[in-house]
Amino acid sequence: MTSRWIEIGDLADVPLRGARVVRTSRGDIAVFRAADDRIFALNDRCPHMGGPLSQGIVHGHSVTCPLHNWVIGLADGQAQGADSGCTRSIPVKIEKGKILLRLSIAAEAAA
């Protein structure tokens, strides 16, 4: 599948220790900003029961799902602790203060 880097907004658009949702044709993507200004992107669905990770609490480089308190690693989408499961991680980078996601051509139309 062909993909490319798509600009989705400014770093300042995502609050510290918060998230922004990007809607695509392949589902919502949660873009997170950690306290150290690192940016991460995951499918906006907890691997447990599909809870909206974008509404969770960001701490360190993890997010806690608002439904059942599963902790998900922002770097890899892996559930932490005794829980097991994974949500898809999306490549993300910052260039000149802009956030770019690596999206498939099919998903980019809705971004």
N, CA, C and O atoms as a printed pandas DataFrame, in Angstrom:
     atom_number atom_name residue_name chain_id  residue_number  x_coord  y_coord  z_coord
0              1         N          MET        A               1    0.849   -1.179    0.000
1              2        CA          MET        A               1    0.000    0.000    0.000
2              3         C          MET        A               1    0.891    1.238    0.000
3              4         O          MET        A               1    1.873    1.295    0.741
4              5         N          THR        A               2    0.561    2.213   -0.813
5              6        CA          THR        A               2    1.342    3.429   -0.917
6              7         C          THR        A               2    0.992    4.374    0.226
7              8         O          THR        A               2   -0.172    4.523    0.596
8              9         N          SER        A               3    2.033    5.015    0.781
9             10        CA          SER        A               3    1.791    5.984    1.847
10            11         C          SER        A               3    2.719    7.171    1.653
11            12         O          SER        A               3    3.705    7.105    0.918
12            13         N          ARG        A               4    2.372    8.269    2.338
13            14        CA          ARG        A               4    3.216    9.453    2.305
14            15         C          ARG        A               4    2.957   10.286    3.550
15            16         O          ARG        A               4    1.990   10.056    4.276
16            17         N          TRP        A               5    3.840   11.265    3.791
17            18        CA          TRP        A               5    3.718   12.138    4.959
18            19         C          TRP        A               5    2.675   13.210    4.690
19            20         O          TRP        A               5    2.726   13.899    3.671
20            21         N          ILE        A               6    1.724   13.345    5.618
21            22        CA          ILE        A               6    0.625   14.305    5.492
22            23         C          ILE        A               6    0.669   15.252    6.688
23            24         O          ILE        A               6    0.698   14.805    7.834
24            25         N          GLU        A               7    0.676   16.561    6.424
25            26        CA          GLU        A               7    0.650   17.547    7.504
26            27         C          GLU        A               7   -0.752   17.617    8.097
27            28         O          GLU        A               7   -1.740   17.744    7.372
28            29         N          ILE        A               8   -0.826   17.532    9.435
29            30        CA          ILE        A               8   -2.140   17.557   10.081
30            31         C          ILE        A               8   -2.332   18.758   11.010
31            32         O          ILE        A               8   -3.411   18.925   11.577
32            33         N          GLY        A               9   -1.310   19.589   11.172
33            34        CA          GLY        A               9   -1.448   20.776   12.010
34            35         C          GLY        A               9   -0.152   21.146   12.692
35            36         O          GLY        A               9    0.900   20.565   12.427
36            37         N          ASP        A              10   -0.247   22.129   13.580
37            38        CA          ASP        A              10    0.906   22.623   14.325
38            39         C          ASP        A              10    1.085   21.854   15.621
39            40         O          ASP        A              10    0.124   21.315   16.170
40            41         N          LEU        A              11    2.316   21.804   16.107
41            42        CA          LEU        A              11    2.601   21.203   17.409
42            43         C          LEU        A              11    1.732   21.861   18.483
43            44         O          LEU        A              11    1.234   21.182   19.381
44            45         N          ALA        A              12    1.552   23.167   18.393
45            46        CA          ALA        A              12    0.760   23.902   19.380
46            47         C          ALA        A              12   -0.720   23.507   19.373
47            48         O          ALA        A              12   -1.440   23.813   20.324
48            49         N          ASP        A              13   -1.184   22.833   18.316
49            50        CA          ASP        A              13   -2.582   22.400   18.242
50            51         C          ASP        A              13   -2.893   21.255   19.203
51            52         O          ASP        A              13   -4.057   20.997   19.509
52            53         N          VAL        A              14   -1.865   20.576   19.672
53            54        CA          VAL        A              14   -2.053   19.449   20.590
54            55         C          VAL        A              14   -1.565   19.899   21.968
55            56         O          VAL        A              14   -0.391   20.234   22.125
56            57         N          PRO        A              15   -2.451   19.909   22.965
57            58        CA          PRO        A              15   -2.037   20.383   24.293
58            59         C          PRO        A              15   -1.021   19.442   24.950
59            60         O          PRO        A              15   -1.033   18.235   24.708
60            61         N          LEU        A              16   -0.148   20.009   25.779
61            62        CA          LEU        A              16    0.768   19.179   26.554
62            63         C          LEU        A              16   -0.029   18.161   27.353
63            64         O          LEU        A              16   -1.058   18.495   27.939
64            65         N          ARG        A              17    0.442   16.918   27.377
65            66        CA          ARG        A              17   -0.226   15.820   28.074
66            67         C          ARG        A              17   -1.682   15.665   27.613
67            68         O          ARG        A              17   -2.570   15.337   28.399
68            69         N          GLY        A              18   -1.895   15.910   26.320
69            70        CA          GLY        A              18   -3.232   15.800   25.756
70            71         C          GLY        A              18   -3.204   15.152   24.384
71            72         O          GLY        A              18   -2.188   14.605   23.957
72            73         N          ALA        A              19   -4.348   15.224   23.695
73            74        CA          ALA        A              19   -4.478   14.571   22.394
74            75         C          ALA        A              19   -5.378   15.380   21.477
75            76         O          ALA        A              19   -6.156   16.230   21.910
76            77         N          ARG        A              20   -5.244   15.084   20.208
77            78        CA          ARG        A              20   -6.102   15.618   19.161
78            79         C          ARG        A              20   -6.492   14.437   18.291
79            80         O          ARG        A              20   -5.689   13.524   18.101
80            81         N          VAL        A              21   -7.705   14.433   17.758
81            82        CA          VAL        A              21   -8.169   13.338   16.907
82            83         C          VAL        A              21   -8.129   13.778   15.448
83            84         O          VAL        A              21   -8.591   14.863   15.094
84            85         N          VAL        A              22   -7.565   12.909   14.614
85            86        CA          VAL        A              22   -7.551   13.105   13.166
86            87         C          VAL        A              22   -8.446   12.021   12.580
87            88         O          VAL        A              22   -8.209   10.830   12.788
88            89         N          ARG        A              23   -9.464   12.435   11.854
89            90        CA          ARG        A              23  -10.394   11.477   11.257
90            91         C          ARG        A              23   -9.908   11.101    9.860
91            92         O          ARG        A              23   -9.586   11.972    9.052
92            93         N          THR        A              24   -9.857    9.801    9.581
93            94        CA          THR        A              24   -9.463    9.322    8.255
94            95         C          THR        A              24  -10.498    8.310    7.781
95            96         O          THR        A              24  -11.360    7.879    8.547
96            97         N          SER        A              25  -10.402    7.947    6.533
97            98        CA          SER        A              25  -11.327    6.955    5.979
98            99         C          SER        A              25  -11.113    5.577    6.602
99           100         O          SER        A              25  -11.986    4.714    6.505
100          101         N          ARG        A              26   -9.965    5.362    7.239
101          102        CA          ARG        A              26   -9.662    4.067    7.859
102          103         C          ARG        A              26   -9.804    4.098    9.376
103          104         O          ARG        A              26   -9.351    3.177   10.056
104          105         N          GLY        A              27  -10.417    5.128    9.906
105          106        CA          GLY        A              27  -10.629    5.227   11.346
106          107         C          GLY        A              27   -9.906    6.417   11.946
107          108         O          GLY        A              27   -9.054    7.040   11.313
108          109         N          ASP        A              28  -10.272    6.719   13.192
109          110        CA          ASP        A              28   -9.697    7.871   13.877
110          111         C          ASP        A              28   -8.286    7.568   14.376
111          112         O          ASP        A              28   -7.979    6.451   14.794
112          113         N          ILE        A              29   -7.443    8.592   14.319
113          114        CA          ILE        A              29   -6.079    8.519   14.833
114          115         C          ILE        A              29   -5.965    9.522   15.969
115          116         O          ILE        A              29   -6.332   10.687   15.815
116          117         N          ALA        A              30   -5.456    9.069   17.110
117          118        CA          ALA        A              30   -5.205    9.957   18.244
118          119         C          ALA        A              30   -3.755   10.403   18.172
119          120         O          ALA        A              30   -2.843    9.577   18.122
120          121         N          VAL        A              31   -3.547   11.711   18.168
121          122        CA          VAL        A              31   -2.201   12.289   18.156
122          123         C          VAL        A              31   -1.957   12.856   19.553
123          124         O          VAL        A              31   -2.677   13.745   20.008
124          125         N          PHE        A              32   -0.943   12.336   20.219
125          126        CA          PHE        A              32   -0.652   12.680   21.609
126          127         C          PHE        A              32    0.598   13.541   21.701
127          128         O          PHE        A              32    1.523   13.408   20.900
128          129         N          ARG        A              33    0.608   14.436   22.704
129          130        CA          ARG        A              33    1.796   15.247   22.998
130          131         C          ARG        A              33    2.167   15.030   24.459
131          132         O          ARG        A              33    1.417   15.389   25.367
132          133         N          ALA        A              34    3.328   14.440   24.666
133          134        CA          ALA        A              34    3.812   14.184   26.021
134          135         C          ALA        A              34    4.354   15.479   26.635
135          136         O          ALA        A              34    4.544   16.472   25.932
136          137         N          ALA        A              35    4.597   15.461   27.932
137          138        CA          ALA        A              35    5.087   16.634   28.647
138          139         C          ALA        A              35    6.441   17.104   28.112
139          140         O          ALA        A              35    6.776   18.280   28.247
140          141         N          ASP        A              36    7.224   16.205   27.506
141          142        CA          ASP        A              36    8.525   16.572   26.950
142          143         C          ASP        A              36    8.435   16.995   25.479
143          144         O          ASP        A              36    9.453   17.072   24.792
144          145         N          ASP        A              37    7.215   17.269   24.999
145          146        CA          ASP        A              37    6.921   17.723   23.633
146          147         C          ASP        A              37    7.068   16.639   22.572
147          148         O          ASP        A              37    6.945   16.931   21.383
148          149         N          ARG        A              38    7.328   15.390   22.971
149          150        CA          ARG        A              38    7.350   14.319   21.974
150          151         C          ARG        A              38    5.929   14.057   21.497
151          152         O          ARG        A              38    4.978   14.138   22.274
152          153         N          ILE        A              39    5.796   13.744   20.221
153          154        CA          ILE        A              39    4.496   13.485   19.608
154          155         C          ILE        A              39    4.410   12.007   19.240
155          156         O          ILE        A              39    5.380   11.414   18.766
156          157         N          PHE        A              40    3.234   11.423   19.466
157          158        CA          PHE        A              40    2.968   10.020   19.152
158          159         C          PHE        A              40    1.605    9.944   18.474
159          160         O          PHE        A              40    0.762   10.818   18.675
160          161         N          ALA        A              41    1.385    8.906   17.674
161          162        CA          ALA        A              41    0.088    8.713   17.032
162          163         C          ALA        A              41   -0.287    7.232   17.091
163          164         O          ALA        A              41    0.517    6.357   16.767
164          165         N          LEU        A              42   -1.519    6.974   17.511
165          166        CA          LEU        A              42   -2.060    5.612   17.622
166          167         C          LEU        A              42   -3.475    5.594   17.055
167          168         O          LEU        A              42   -4.143    6.627   17.006
168          169         N          ASN        A              43   -3.929    4.415   16.627
169          170        CA          ASN        A              43   -5.361    4.275   16.359
170          171         C          ASN        A              43   -6.092    4.674   17.634
171          172         O          ASN        A              43   -5.651    4.339   18.733
172          173         N          ASP        A              44   -7.184    5.374   17.496
173          174        CA          ASP        A              44   -7.914    5.879   18.666
174          175         C          ASP        A              44   -8.853    4.822   19.238
175          176         O          ASP        A              44  -10.020    5.100   19.515
176          177         N          ARG        A              45   -8.331    3.600   19.414
177          178        CA          ARG        A              45   -9.131    2.506   19.967
178          179         C          ARG        A              45   -8.254    1.665   20.891
179          180         O          ARG        A              45   -7.224    1.131   20.479
180          181         N          CYS        A              46   -8.677    1.563   22.124
181          182        CA          CYS        A              46   -7.974    0.704   23.072
182          183         C          CYS        A              46   -8.104   -0.750   22.600
183          184         O          CYS        A              46   -9.171   -1.154   22.138
184          185         N          PRO        A              47   -7.024   -1.537   22.712
185          186        CA          PRO        A              47   -7.106   -2.938   22.277
186          187         C          PRO        A              47   -8.013   -3.793   23.156
187          188         O          PRO        A              47   -8.342   -4.918   22.780
188          189         N          HIS        A              48   -8.419   -3.292   24.303
189          190        CA          HIS        A              48   -9.272   -4.053   25.215
190          191         C          HIS        A              48  -10.712   -4.085   24.710
191          192         O          HIS        A              48  -11.222   -5.141   24.335
192          193         N          MET        A              49  -11.370   -2.912   24.702
193          194        CA          MET        A              49  -12.768   -2.865   24.287
194          195         C          MET        A              49  -13.068   -1.675   23.378
195          196         O          MET        A              49  -14.216   -1.246   23.259
196          197         N          GLY        A              50  -12.029   -1.150   22.743
197          198        CA          GLY        A              50  -12.241   -0.095   21.760
198          199         C          GLY        A              50  -12.463    1.290   22.322
199          200         O          GLY        A              50  -12.936    2.170   21.604
200          201         N          GLY        A              51  -12.138    1.511   23.580
201          202        CA          GLY        A              51  -12.315    2.837   24.179
202          203         C          GLY        A              51  -11.499    3.898   23.458
203          204         O          GLY        A              51  -10.470    3.594   22.855
204          205         N          PRO        A              52  -11.966    5.163   23.520
205          206        CA          PRO        A              52  -11.268    6.254   22.827
206          207         C          PRO        A              52  -10.019    6.691   23.591
207          208         O          PRO        A              52  -10.116    7.420   24.578
208          209         N          LEU        A              53   -8.862    6.250   23.140
209          210        CA          LEU        A              53   -7.607    6.586   23.832
210          211         C          LEU        A              53   -7.373    8.094   23.880
211          212         O          LEU        A              53   -6.736    8.593   24.807
212          213         N          SER        A              54   -7.884    8.820   22.888
213          214        CA          SER        A              54   -7.707   10.278   22.856
214          215         C          SER        A              54   -8.349   10.961   24.066
215          216         O          SER        A              54   -8.011   12.103   24.377
216          217         N          GLN        A              55   -9.253   10.289   24.736
217          218        CA          GLN        A              55   -9.914   10.854   25.915
218          219         C          GLN        A              55   -9.269   10.381   27.212
219          220         O          GLN        A              55   -9.753   10.686   28.302
220          221         N          GLY        A              56   -8.173    9.634   27.087
221          222        CA          GLY        A              56   -7.487    9.112   28.258
222          223         C          GLY        A              56   -6.523   10.118   28.863
223          224         O          GLY        A              56   -6.371   11.235   28.369
224          225         N          ILE        A              57   -5.881    9.699   29.936
225          226        CA          ILE        A              57   -4.909   10.535   30.636
226          227         C          ILE        A              57   -3.510   10.181   30.149
227          228         O          ILE        A              57   -3.096    9.023   30.207
228          229         N          VAL        A              58   -2.781   11.198   29.665
229          230        CA          VAL        A              58   -1.416   11.016   29.195
230          231         C          VAL        A              58   -0.469   11.208   30.372
231          232         O          VAL        A              58   -0.537   12.216   31.076
232          233         N          HIS        A              59    0.418   10.231   30.584
233          234        CA          HIS        A              59    1.409   10.309   31.663
234          235         C          HIS        A              59    2.693    9.684   31.152
235          236         O          HIS        A              59    2.699    8.540   30.697
236          237         N          GLY        A              60    3.780   10.441   31.228
237          238        CA          GLY        A              60    5.025    9.963   30.642
238          239         C          GLY        A              60    4.828    9.722   29.161
239          240         O          GLY        A              60    4.355   10.601   28.441
240          241         N          HIS        A              61    5.191    8.524   28.699
241          242        CA          HIS        A              61    4.972    8.139   27.301
242          243         C          HIS        A              61    3.932    7.035   27.230
243          244         O          HIS        A              61    4.076    6.072   26.477
244          245         N          SER        A              62    2.868    7.193   28.037
245          246        CA          SER        A              62    1.758    6.238   28.083
246          247         C          SER        A              62    0.445    7.009   28.148
247          248         O          SER        A              62    0.418    8.199   28.462
248          249         N          VAL        A              63   -0.638    6.306   27.844
249          250        CA          VAL        A              63   -1.985    6.857   28.015
250          251         C          VAL        A              63   -2.824    5.800   28.716
251          252         O          VAL        A              63   -2.707    4.609   28.428
252          253         N          THR        A              64   -3.672    6.243   29.640
253          254        CA          THR        A              64   -4.581    5.340   30.334
254          255         C          THR        A              64   -5.961    5.462   29.699
255          256         O          THR        A              64   -6.529    6.552   29.638
256          257         N          CYS        A              65   -6.495    4.341   29.228
257          258        CA          CYS        A              65   -7.809    4.325   28.588
258          259         C          CYS        A              65   -8.869    4.798   29.583
259          260         O          CYS        A              65   -8.849    4.392   30.745
260          261         N          PRO        A              66   -9.795    5.654   29.137
261          262        CA          PRO        A              66  -10.813    6.163   30.053
262          263         C          PRO        A              66  -11.880    5.131   30.445
263          264         O          PRO        A              66  -12.625    5.362   31.398
264          265         N          LEU        A              67  -11.970    4.003   29.733
265          266        CA          LEU        A              67  -13.018    3.034   30.043
266          267         C          LEU        A              67  -12.648    2.054   31.150
267          268         O          LEU        A              67  -13.400    1.892   32.110
268          269         N          HIS        A              68  -11.498    1.402   31.025
269          270        CA          HIS        A              68  -11.155    0.349   31.988
270          271         C          HIS        A              68   -9.726    0.453   32.510
271          272         O          HIS        A              68   -9.176   -0.516   33.033
272          273         N          ASN        A              69   -9.130    1.635   32.364
273          274        CA          ASN        A              69   -7.806    1.939   32.932
274          275         C          ASN        A              69   -6.658    1.107   32.382
275          276         O          ASN        A              69   -5.645    0.947   33.064
276          277         N          TRP        A              70   -6.781    0.578   31.184
277          278        CA          TRP        A              70   -5.628   -0.080   30.569
278          279         C          TRP        A              70   -4.602    0.994   30.248
279          280         O          TRP        A              70   -4.964    2.086   29.809
280          281         N          VAL        A              71   -3.328    0.698   30.460
281          282        CA          VAL        A              71   -2.249    1.627   30.140
282          283         C          VAL        A              71   -1.602    1.165   28.833
283          284         O          VAL        A              71   -1.184    0.015   28.701
284          285         N          ILE        A              72   -1.531    2.087   27.873
285          286        CA          ILE        A              72   -1.025    1.790   26.541
286          287         C          ILE        A              72    0.222    2.629   26.289
287          288         O          ILE        A              72    0.214    3.839   26.518
288          289         N          GLY        A              73    1.289    1.995   25.821
289          290        CA          GLY        A              73    2.515    2.712   25.475
290          291         C          GLY        A              73    2.312    3.550   24.226
291          292         O          GLY        A              73    1.834    3.048   23.209
292          293         N          LEU        A              74    2.672    4.816   24.298
293          294        CA          LEU        A              74    2.483    5.701   23.154
294          295         C          LEU        A              74    3.451    5.393   22.008
295          296         O          LEU        A              74    3.114    5.607   20.844
296          297         N          ALA        A              75    4.626    4.903   22.319
297          298        CA          ALA        A              75    5.624    4.637   21.279
298          299         C          ALA        A              75    5.275    3.434   20.414
299          300         O          ALA        A              75    5.571    3.416   19.219
300          301         N          ASP        A              76    4.637    2.414   21.023
301          302        CA          ASP        A              76    4.400    1.173   20.278
302          303         C          ASP        A              76    2.958    0.668   20.315
303          304         O          ASP        A              76    2.645   -0.313   19.640
304          305         N          GLY        A              77    2.077    1.301   21.075
305          306        CA          GLY        A              77    0.679    0.885   21.139
306          307         C          GLY        A              77    0.440   -0.356   21.975
307          308         O          GLY        A              77   -0.683   -0.858   22.011
308          309         N          GLN        A              78    1.466   -0.868   22.652
309          310        CA          GLN        A              78    1.352   -2.095   23.455
310          311         C          GLN        A              78    0.715   -1.821   24.817
311          312         O          GLN        A              78    1.026   -0.830   25.478
312          313         N          ALA        A              79   -0.181   -2.717   25.218
313          314        CA          ALA        A              79   -0.715   -2.665   26.577
314          315         C          ALA        A              79    0.421   -2.971   27.545
315          316         O          ALA        A              79    1.304   -3.774   27.245
316          317         N          GLN        A              80    0.391   -2.327   28.705
317          318        CA          GLN        A              80    1.457   -2.485   29.682
318          319         C          GLN        A              80    0.950   -3.222   30.911
319          320         O          GLN        A              80   -0.257   -3.376   31.098
320          321         N          GLY        A              81    1.872   -3.676   31.745
321          322        CA          GLY        A              81    1.506   -4.391   32.954
322          323         C          GLY        A              81    0.997   -5.777   32.622
323          324         O          GLY        A              81    1.508   -6.433   31.714
324          325         N          ALA        A              82   -0.021   -6.228   33.362
325          326        CA          ALA        A              82   -0.563   -7.571   33.196
326          327         C          ALA        A              82   -1.467   -7.696   31.968
327          328         O          ALA        A              82   -1.798   -8.806   31.551
328          329         N          ASP        A              83   -1.867   -6.559   31.390
329          330        CA          ASP        A              83   -2.760   -6.589   30.231
330          331         C          ASP        A              83   -1.975   -6.903   28.963
331          332         O          ASP        A              83   -0.781   -6.617   28.875
332          333         N          SER        A              84   -2.659   -7.496   27.979
333          334        CA          SER        A              84   -1.987   -7.769   26.709
334          335         C          SER        A              84   -2.887   -7.344   25.558
335          336         O          SER        A              84   -4.107   -7.496   25.609
336          337         N          GLY        A              85   -2.270   -6.819   24.540
337          338        CA          GLY        A              85   -2.967   -6.336   23.367
338          339         C          GLY        A              85   -2.194   -5.176   22.785
339          340         O          GLY        A              85   -1.255   -4.669   23.399
340          341         N          CYS        A              86   -2.589   -4.758   21.601
341          342        CA          CYS        A              86   -1.849   -3.695   20.925
342          343         C          CYS        A              86   -2.796   -2.929   20.013
343          344         O          CYS        A              86   -3.692   -3.512   19.402
344          345         N          THR        A              87   -2.596   -1.639   19.928
345          346        CA          THR        A              87   -3.274   -0.818   18.928
346          347         C          THR        A              87   -2.207   -0.309   17.971
347          348         O          THR        A              87   -1.048   -0.155   18.355
348          349         N          ARG        A              88   -2.587   -0.052   16.748
349          350        CA          ARG        A              88   -1.614    0.320   15.717
350          351         C          ARG        A              88   -0.995    1.687   15.981
351          352         O          ARG        A              88   -1.691    2.657   16.280
352          353         N          SER        A              89    0.315    1.738   15.864
353          354        CA          SER        A              89    1.081    2.978   15.971
354          355         C          SER        A              89    1.259    3.545   14.564
355          356         O          SER        A              89    1.503    2.799   13.615
356          357         N          ILE        A              90    1.138    4.857   14.432
357          358        CA          ILE        A              90    1.289    5.515   13.141
358          359         C          ILE        A              90    2.575    6.345   13.184
359          360         O          ILE        A              90    2.782    7.097   14.137
360          361         N          PRO        A              91    3.438    6.227   12.181
361          362        CA          PRO        A              91    4.648    7.041   12.162
362          363         C          PRO        A              91    4.304    8.535   12.174
363          364         O          PRO        A              91    3.402    8.983   11.466
364          365         N          VAL        A              92    5.033    9.286   12.985
365          366        CA          VAL        A              92    4.788   10.724   13.138
366          367         C          VAL        A              92    6.125   11.438   13.248
367          368         O          VAL        A              92    7.090   10.894   13.784
368          369         N          LYS        A              93    6.173   12.666   12.732
369          370        CA          LYS        A              93    7.378   13.480   12.880
370          371         C          LYS        A              93    6.981   14.951   12.914
371          372         O          LYS        A              93    5.876   15.326   12.520
372          373         N          ILE        A              94    7.914   15.778   13.397
373          374        CA          ILE        A              94    7.725   17.228   13.453
374          375         C          ILE        A              94    8.733   17.865   12.499
375          376         O          ILE        A              94    9.920   17.540   12.528
376          377         N          GLU        A              95    8.251   18.769   11.661
377          378        CA          GLU        A              95    9.118   19.548   10.780
378          379         C          GLU        A              95    8.689   21.003   10.844
379          380         O          GLU        A              95    7.564   21.348   10.481
380          381         N          LYS        A              96    9.596   21.853   11.310
381          382        CA          LYS        A              96    9.330   23.292   11.403
382          383         C          LYS        A              96    8.041   23.571   12.164
383          384         O          LYS        A              96    7.250   24.426   11.763
384          385         N          GLY        A              97    7.831   22.851   13.259
385          386        CA          GLY        A              97    6.662   23.075   14.108
386          387         C          GLY        A              97    5.377   22.446   13.601
387          388         O          GLY        A              97    4.325   22.605   14.220
388          389         N          LYS        A              98    5.446   21.730   12.479
389          390        CA          LYS        A              98    4.270   21.080   11.897
390          391         C          LYS        A              98    4.305   19.587   12.202
391          392         O          LYS        A              98    5.369   18.969   12.178
392          393         N          ILE        A              99    3.134   19.007   12.490
393          394        CA          ILE        A              99    3.014   17.567   12.735
394          395         C          ILE        A              99    2.676   16.886   11.420
395          396         O          ILE        A              99    1.762   17.297   10.706
396          397         N          LEU        A             100    3.439   15.823   11.110
397          398        CA          LEU        A             100    3.185   15.039    9.907
398          399         C          LEU        A             100    2.968   13.578   10.296
399          400         O          LEU        A             100    3.704   13.026   11.114
400          401         N          LEU        A             101    1.947   12.963    9.698
401          402        CA          LEU        A             101    1.667   11.546    9.887
402          403         C          LEU        A             101    1.948   10.822    8.580
403          404         O          LEU        A             101    1.707   11.353    7.496
404          405         N          ARG        A             102    2.461    9.602    8.696
405          406        CA          ARG        A             102    2.661    8.775    7.497
406          407         C          ARG        A             102    1.385    7.957    7.311
407          408         O          ARG        A             102    1.134    6.997    8.039
408          409         N          LEU        A             103    0.595    8.352    6.332
409          410        CA          LEU        A             103   -0.704    7.730    6.087
410          411         C          LEU        A             103   -0.749    7.098    4.708
411          412         O          LEU        A             103   -0.053    7.519    3.784
412          413         N          SER        A             104   -1.588    6.078    4.593
413          414        CA          SER        A             104   -1.814    5.485    3.282
414          415         C          SER        A             104   -2.594    6.473    2.426
415          416         O          SER        A             104   -3.295    7.339    2.949
416          417         N          ILE        A             105   -2.471    6.344    1.137
417          418        CA          ILE        A             105   -3.173    7.226    0.217
418          419         C          ILE        A             105   -4.685    7.163    0.454
419          420         O          ILE        A             105   -5.366    8.185    0.368
420          421         N          ALA        A             106   -5.211    5.972    0.750
421          422        CA          ALA        A             106   -6.651    5.818    0.992
422          423         C          ALA        A             106   -7.091    6.581    2.230
423          424         O          ALA        A             106   -8.177    7.160    2.236
424          425         N          ALA        A             107   -6.277    6.599    3.275
425          426        CA          ALA        A             107   -6.655    7.268    4.522
426          427         C          ALA        A             107   -6.466    8.774    4.458
427          428         O          ALA        A             107   -7.146    9.511    5.173
428          429         N          GLU        A             108   -5.553    9.245    3.613
429          430        CA          GLU        A             108   -5.222   10.661    3.629
430          431         C          GLU        A             108   -6.357   11.546    3.143
431          432         O          GLU        A             108   -6.439   12.703    3.556
432          433         N          ALA        A             109   -7.219   11.056    2.297
433          434        CA          ALA        A             109   -8.287   11.868    1.737
434          435         C          ALA        A             109   -9.167   12.481    2.821
435          436         O          ALA        A             109   -9.694   13.579    2.641
436          437         N          ALA        A             110   -9.329   11.794    3.927
437          438        CA          ALA        A             110  -10.192   12.281    4.992
438          439         C          ALA        A             110   -9.431   13.049    6.059
439          440         O          ALA        A             110  -10.056   13.678    6.913
440          441         N          ALA        A             111   -8.117   13.020    6.042
441          442        CA          ALA        A             111   -7.312   13.641    7.115
442          443         C          ALA        A             111   -7.402   15.155    7.096
443          444         O          ALA        A             111   -6.786   15.821    7.929
